[in-house]
Amino acid sequence: MSSQLHAHPSSIPSQILYTLLTPITVPSQRARFTNWGQTFHCTPLAIFEPENEFQCELILELARREGKVVRAVGVGHSPSDLACTNGFMLRTTKMNRVLEVNAEKRYVVAQGGITLHELHIELAKSNLAMMNVGSISDQTLAGIITTATHGSGIGYGVMSTHVMSLTLLLADGSRASCSLNERSELFIATLCGLGATGIILSVQMEVEPAYRLKEYQESLPFDEVVSNFDRLVYSAEHVRFWWFPTADIIRCSYADRTTEPKKPAGSWLWHSFLGYHVVQLLLFLGRFFLFLNPWIANFACWLISNKSIGVDDGHHIFNVDCRYPQHTTEWAIPYENAEACLRDLRFWLAAEHEDPHGLRPHFPIEIRFSAPDEIFLSPSNGHRTCWLGIVQYKPYGFNVPYRKLFDGYERIVSRHGGRPHWAKAHRLSPNTLRQLYPAFDDFTRVLENVDPFGMFRNEYVQRHIMGRPIDVRIFKKRQL
Ligand SMILES: Cc1cc2nc3c(=O)[nH]c(=O)nc-3n(C[C@H](O)[C@H](O)[C@H](O)COP(=O)(O)OP(=O)(O)OC[C@H]3O[C@@H](n4cnc5c(N)ncnc54)[C@H](O)[C@@H]3O)c2cc1C
């Protein structure tokens, strides 16, 4: 069999292909997938955990012979069913090596399955760092790229904009290098490719010398923030807000690069037993006594109300404690519409609050910013962007009502030109998406070219990109 290790996968007899894949096949009793938010579940035909590129080729060869779909998956942090499949799942987390670090030219080449936590550690050894990071660093590098994951900073694009080139394994088993100069359409499509263009084997990404950020946080009344929106958003390199509607308060964070020594801040109350465990217990009670939720929100807002200043390595400042499993949705609206949209949301939430039978949501609403880009499916395509995200926590993993809240929220952000975050659940059809994304058809053209038989089109991609009637609850525990 050792001779088969050098053979082209297409020349390997099926029996030997199975034997070669056995060591990287997750035993069937464990071959189940649940996303981080515990909101979507699937049982793929098989889950593979390849450790090298050859094994990835073998998986695609088997899928081709058996006519199966292959879905690459990172660490399953997408809150939607984007990573789910009833076909083959290819888990990338053992393909997590850094392949090259070039401190002089300021780039890194790493395998797609490396997590950002792992990447931060490797980059720090060469005194380098990622240029922008989102709320967590648990995700894989390929996972953040295919979903155009963003941090915050009106001068900073989504994280895919820092990618210089990619190596992909395509549906026909061939390898493709792509960049703005080489197979540029495939490159631009893959920068927010939803896993549908091919398996991302490696990523070349622009980085910068390691830096510390100085973050200043304060809580301001809603009106003060919205009336001074431009000034605040442009007042620092990385600005983000957390809005507590029932308290009518916005927690503001402004962070800039600094040479000052490290001095981590952190609200003691928020990170303490009180902030974590007591709030979770209260949220649990709020499941049964909905009237408690506004009080809990005001309490959580109070816990972090002090002004604070902290200095730390960039990624420590970018990352926040995302707390408990949650339902979440996030939409990107043109920056110009942000003020009006926030006022509309406030009007609606206040009306719900006044209504004795109205909604009693949790907190907070996260508000972030990104610069325009030209990536076909990036929600920031063509304009400066304001991202509005809401969560409904699932205390101790128990479910909470969220659908009516998300429906009302989505109606308002849609009126303001909202585009959904691709990793988060939404209900938009290709016809609506085509109106929101001028390059939608460029994306589907690339898919038809590189994957004519749809090997990489899982249920999510079939539903939202190809318009197949696949139920949005197909991977929910309760189908109705
Ligand atoms: C707590 C939490 C905080 C978050 N914070 C932010 C945030 O601050 N900003 C933001 O924009 N988003 C955020 N997200 C969303 C998150 O960044 C994305 O869902 C990201 O895709 C997750 O990465 P992952 O490795 O878990 O990918 P998965 O969820 O496992 O997969 C996501 C997509 O990537 C594809 N994929 C994975 N690996 C490969 C590969 N090697 N080749 C091809 N395709 C591949 C999959 O097919 C799938 O389409 C957050 C999510 C959570 C749960």
The ligand as a Gaussian input file, in Angstrom:
#p B3LYP/6-31G(d) Opt

LIG

0 1
 C      -18.674000      33.769000      19.957000
 C      -18.531000      34.180000      18.514000
 C      -17.939000      35.388000      18.209000
 C      -17.822000      35.785000      16.864000
 N      -17.273000      37.012000      16.609000
 C      -17.267000      37.471000      15.333000
 C      -16.767000      38.764000      15.044000
 O      -16.263000      39.477000      15.918000
 N      -16.850000      39.201000      13.768000
 C      -17.404000      38.437000      12.777000
 O      -17.482000      38.910000      11.642000
 N      -17.822000      37.184000      13.013000
 C      -17.768000      36.684000      14.256000
 N      -18.208000      35.410000      14.502000
 C      -18.493000      34.529000      13.366000
 C      -17.243000      33.680000      13.014000
 O      -16.108000      34.489000      12.827000
 C      -17.474000      32.905000      11.708000
 O      -18.606000      32.101000      11.855000
 C      -16.290000      32.033000      11.306000
 O      -16.571000      31.478000      10.051000
 C      -16.059000      30.904000      12.284000
 O      -14.866000      30.201000      11.948000
 P      -14.815000      28.621000      12.095000
 O      -13.413000      28.201000      12.001000
 O      -15.592000      28.202000      13.281000
 O      -15.582000      28.191000      10.772000
 P      -16.872000      27.189000      10.590000
 O      -18.003000      27.788000      11.334000
 O      -16.403000      25.848000      11.027000
 O      -17.039000      27.282000       9.065000
 C      -17.448000      28.503000       8.490000
 C      -17.314000      28.480000       6.977000
 O      -15.938000      28.352000       6.629000
 C      -15.785000      27.316000       5.675000
 N      -14.451000      26.735000       5.841000
 C      -13.826000      26.423000       6.997000
 N      -12.592000      25.945000       6.718000
 C      -12.462000      25.956000       5.373000
 C      -11.416000      25.588000       4.476000
 N      -10.226000      25.128000       4.896000
 N      -11.632000      25.738000       3.159000
 C      -12.805000      26.223000       2.686000
 N      -13.815000      26.598000       3.486000
 C      -13.644000      26.463000       4.811000
 C      -16.901000      26.337000       5.987000
 O      -17.202000      25.524000       4.871000
 C      -18.023000      27.300000       6.303000
 O      -18.597000      27.762000       5.121000
 C      -18.304000      34.954000      15.821000
 C      -18.895000      33.728000      16.136000
 C      -19.005000      33.341000      17.468000
 C      -19.648000      32.027000      17.799000

